[in-house]
Amino acid sequence: MAAKNDFVPVQVRVVLPTNNGSAVFIGNDDKTFVIYVDQSVGAAITMFMRGIQKERPLTHDLIGSIFAGLGVSLDRVVINDLRNSTYFARLYLSCENELGKKIVEVDARPSDSLALAIQAKAPVLVARKVFDAVEDMSEVLKKMSETEGEAGEEEK
């Protein structure tokens, strides 16, 4: 079993549109990195972050409803690997009933995993080896936020 310090807790900081989808900035006070996702998942993550109610359930809403109906809870998401610029993630699900408690680990795309984690208010962890390997985008995010703030002030 992995030691607790083998994983770094992170949060989704912001989701920004790009020409090919969305950039999801993930991190903590030490480092922020980016995972690029398709536009629909970027929109879903943003809606969950803002608590926006949808007229009809989206795929992640459906999965959340299935989990609830089966008594399954999402315990945590772990972004566990990075190979050839592709991130990998695992969902850790638990179910407890009259037969006992079962924990299941499921391979999943990080983009879907992040959407489900935000929806379920579950923690997101990054394997230390991945966290140490990714480029720190904290300054890029800070500059983008400052630029956005200045643009917003000019509109007033």
Sine and cosine of phi, psi and omega as CSV:
sin_phi,cos_phi,sin_psi,cos_psi,sin_omega,cos_omega
0.00,0.00,0.63,-0.78,-0.04,-1.00
-0.96,0.28,0.55,-0.84,0.05,-1.00
-0.97,0.26,0.43,-0.90,-0.04,-1.00
-0.84,0.54,-0.61,0.80,-0.03,-1.00
-0.98,0.21,0.04,1.00,0.11,-0.99
-0.98,0.20,-0.11,0.99,-0.04,-1.00
-0.78,-0.63,0.57,-0.82,-0.03,-1.00
-0.89,-0.46,0.84,-0.54,0.06,-1.00
-0.95,0.32,0.68,-0.73,0.01,-1.00
-0.67,-0.74,0.20,-0.98,0.10,-1.00
-0.72,-0.69,0.41,-0.91,0.15,-0.99
-0.97,0.25,0.86,-0.52,-0.03,-1.00
-0.99,0.12,-0.78,0.62,-0.05,-1.00
-0.30,-0.96,0.42,-0.91,0.10,-1.00
-0.88,-0.48,0.83,-0.56,-0.03,-1.00
-0.85,-0.52,0.64,-0.77,0.02,-1.00
-0.94,0.35,0.55,-0.84,0.11,-0.99
-0.79,-0.62,0.06,-1.00,0.03,-1.00
-0.89,0.45,-0.49,0.87,-0.08,-1.00
-0.93,-0.38,0.17,0.99,-0.03,-1.00
0.43,-0.90,-0.83,-0.56,-0.02,-1.00
-0.64,-0.77,0.52,-0.85,0.10,-0.99
-0.96,-0.27,0.87,-0.49,0.02,-1.00
-0.98,-0.19,0.91,-0.41,0.02,-1.00
-1.00,0.02,0.85,-0.52,-0.07,-1.00
-0.83,-0.56,0.65,-0.76,0.06,-1.00
0.12,-0.99,-0.28,-0.96,0.05,-1.00
-0.60,-0.80,-0.29,-0.96,-0.04,-1.00
-0.93,0.37,-0.34,0.94,-0.04,-1.00
-1.00,0.04,-0.59,0.81,-0.12,-0.99
-0.35,-0.94,0.52,-0.85,0.11,-0.99
-0.78,-0.63,0.68,-0.73,0.05,-1.00
-0.73,-0.69,0.13,-0.99,-0.12,-0.99
-0.87,-0.50,0.68,-0.74,0.20,-0.98
-0.87,-0.49,0.80,-0.60,0.02,-1.00
-1.00,0.00,0.74,-0.67,-0.04,-1.00
-0.76,-0.65,0.26,-0.97,0.04,-1.00
-0.95,0.30,0.31,-0.95,-0.14,-0.99
-0.86,0.51,-0.64,0.77,-0.06,-1.00
-0.92,0.39,-0.63,0.77,0.02,-1.00
-0.95,0.30,-0.61,0.79,0.09,-1.00
-0.85,0.52,-0.67,0.74,0.03,-1.00
-0.91,0.42,-0.65,0.76,0.01,-1.00
-0.89,0.45,-0.71,0.71,0.02,-1.00
-0.86,0.51,-0.71,0.71,0.00,-1.00
-0.88,0.48,-0.69,0.72,0.01,-1.00
-0.89,0.46,-0.67,0.74,0.04,-1.00
-0.90,0.43,-0.65,0.76,0.00,-1.00
-0.88,0.47,-0.60,0.80,-0.04,-1.00
-1.00,-0.03,-0.07,1.00,0.00,-1.00
0.93,0.36,0.48,0.88,-0.03,-1.00
-0.97,0.23,0.79,-0.62,0.06,-1.00
-0.99,0.15,0.70,-0.71,0.02,-1.00
-0.99,-0.12,0.51,-0.86,0.02,-1.00
-0.90,0.44,-0.67,0.74,0.03,-1.00
-0.79,-0.62,0.51,-0.86,-0.02,-1.00
-0.92,0.40,0.70,-0.72,0.12,-0.99
-1.00,0.03,0.09,-1.00,-0.05,-1.00
-0.81,0.58,-0.69,0.73,-0.02,-1.00
-0.94,0.35,-0.53,0.85,0.10,-0.99
-0.90,0.43,-0.68,0.74,0.02,-1.00
-0.87,0.49,-0.73,0.68,0.01,-1.00
-0.87,0.49,-0.69,0.73,0.04,-1.00
-0.87,0.50,-0.64,0.77,0.03,-1.00
-0.92,0.39,-0.64,0.77,0.05,-1.00
-0.89,0.45,-0.71,0.70,0.05,-1.00
-0.83,0.56,-0.75,0.66,-0.02,-1.00
-0.88,0.47,-0.69,0.72,-0.01,-1.00
-0.90,0.44,-0.52,0.85,0.00,-1.00
-1.00,-0.06,-0.03,1.00,-0.02,-1.00
0.96,0.29,0.48,0.88,-0.01,-1.00
-0.99,-0.15,0.68,-0.73,0.09,-1.00
-0.85,-0.52,0.56,-0.83,0.06,-1.00
-1.00,0.06,0.94,-0.34,-0.04,-1.00
-0.98,0.21,-0.65,0.76,-0.01,-1.00
-0.17,-0.99,0.30,-0.95,0.11,-0.99
-0.88,-0.48,0.68,-0.73,0.06,-1.00
-0.82,-0.57,0.86,-0.50,0.17,-0.99
-0.99,0.10,0.96,-0.27,-0.26,-0.96
-0.96,-0.28,-0.17,0.98,-0.03,-1.00
-0.40,-0.92,0.36,-0.93,0.07,-1.00
-0.60,-0.80,0.91,-0.40,0.01,-1.00
-0.71,-0.70,0.78,-0.62,0.03,-1.00
0.78,0.63,0.72,0.69,0.02,-1.00
0.91,0.41,0.29,0.96,0.04,-1.00
-0.90,-0.43,0.79,-0.61,0.04,-1.00
-1.00,0.05,0.48,-0.87,0.05,-1.00
-0.80,-0.60,0.53,-0.85,-0.03,-1.00
-0.62,-0.79,0.28,-0.96,0.04,-1.00
-0.73,-0.68,0.65,-0.76,0.15,-0.99
-0.99,-0.13,0.69,-0.72,0.10,-1.00
-0.93,-0.36,0.93,-0.36,-0.08,-1.00
-0.94,-0.34,0.56,-0.83,0.10,-1.00
-0.74,-0.67,0.52,-0.85,0.02,-1.00
-0.65,-0.76,0.76,-0.65,0.02,-1.00
-0.80,-0.60,0.79,-0.62,0.04,-1.00
-0.54,-0.84,-0.26,-0.97,-0.06,-1.00
-0.90,0.44,-0.30,0.95,0.01,-1.00
-1.00,0.02,-0.18,0.98,0.00,-1.00
0.81,-0.58,-0.26,-0.97,-0.02,-1.00
-0.94,-0.35,0.69,-0.72,0.02,-1.00
-0.79,-0.61,0.70,-0.71,0.07,-1.00
-0.90,-0.44,0.76,-0.64,-0.03,-1.00
-0.84,-0.55,0.68,-0.73,0.05,-1.00
-0.95,-0.32,0.81,-0.59,-0.10,-0.99
-0.82,-0.57,0.74,-0.67,0.09,-1.00
-0.94,0.33,0.70,-0.71,-0.03,-1.00
-0.44,-0.90,0.39,-0.92,0.09,-1.00
-0.92,0.38,0.63,-0.77,0.05,-1.00
-0.84,0.54,-0.60,0.80,-0.02,-1.00
-0.87,0.49,-0.75,0.67,0.03,-1.00
-0.91,0.41,-0.63,0.77,0.00,-1.00
-0.87,0.49,-0.68,0.73,0.01,-1.00
-0.90,0.43,-0.68,0.73,0.02,-1.00
-0.87,0.50,-0.72,0.69,0.00,-1.00
-0.91,0.41,-0.63,0.78,0.01,-1.00
-0.89,0.45,-0.69,0.72,0.00,-1.00
-0.92,0.40,-0.68,0.73,0.03,-1.00
-0.85,0.52,-0.70,0.71,-0.07,-1.00
-1.00,0.03,-0.03,1.00,-0.08,-1.00
0.82,0.57,0.66,0.75,0.00,-1.00
-0.99,-0.12,0.50,-0.86,0.00,-1.00
-0.93,0.36,0.51,-0.86,0.09,-1.00
-0.91,-0.43,0.79,-0.62,0.02,-1.00
-0.85,-0.52,0.48,-0.88,0.07,-1.00
-0.85,-0.53,0.73,-0.69,0.08,-1.00
-0.84,0.54,0.67,-0.74,-0.04,-1.00
-0.81,0.59,-0.65,0.76,-0.02,-1.00
-0.89,0.46,-0.57,0.82,0.04,-1.00
-0.96,0.27,-0.73,0.68,-0.03,-1.00
-0.85,0.53,-0.67,0.74,0.00,-1.00
-0.94,0.35,-0.46,0.89,-0.08,-1.00
-1.00,0.09,-0.42,0.91,-0.10,-1.00
-0.98,0.20,0.46,-0.89,0.03,-1.00
-0.96,0.26,0.70,-0.72,0.03,-1.00
-0.97,0.23,0.88,-0.48,-0.02,-1.00
-0.95,-0.30,0.30,0.95,-0.03,-1.00
-0.84,0.54,-0.72,0.70,-0.03,-1.00
-0.92,0.39,-0.62,0.79,0.05,-1.00
-0.88,0.48,-0.73,0.69,0.01,-1.00
-0.89,0.45,-0.66,0.75,0.01,-1.00
-0.88,0.47,-0.72,0.70,0.00,-1.00
-0.91,0.42,-0.64,0.77,0.03,-1.00
-0.90,0.43,-0.65,0.76,0.01,-1.00
-0.91,0.41,-0.66,0.75,0.03,-1.00
-0.90,0.43,-0.67,0.74,0.02,-1.00
-0.89,0.46,-0.68,0.73,0.04,-1.00
-0.88,0.47,-0.68,0.74,0.01,-1.00
-0.88,0.47,-0.68,0.74,0.02,-1.00
-0.91,0.41,-0.64,0.77,0.02,-1.00
-0.90,0.43,-0.63,0.78,0.02,-1.00
-0.91,0.41,-0.61,0.79,0.02,-1.00
-0.93,0.37,-0.58,0.81,0.00,-1.00
-0.91,0.41,-0.48,0.88,-0.02,-1.00
-0.96,0.28,-0.34,0.94,-0.06,-1.00
-0.94,0.34,0.00,0.00,0.00,0.00
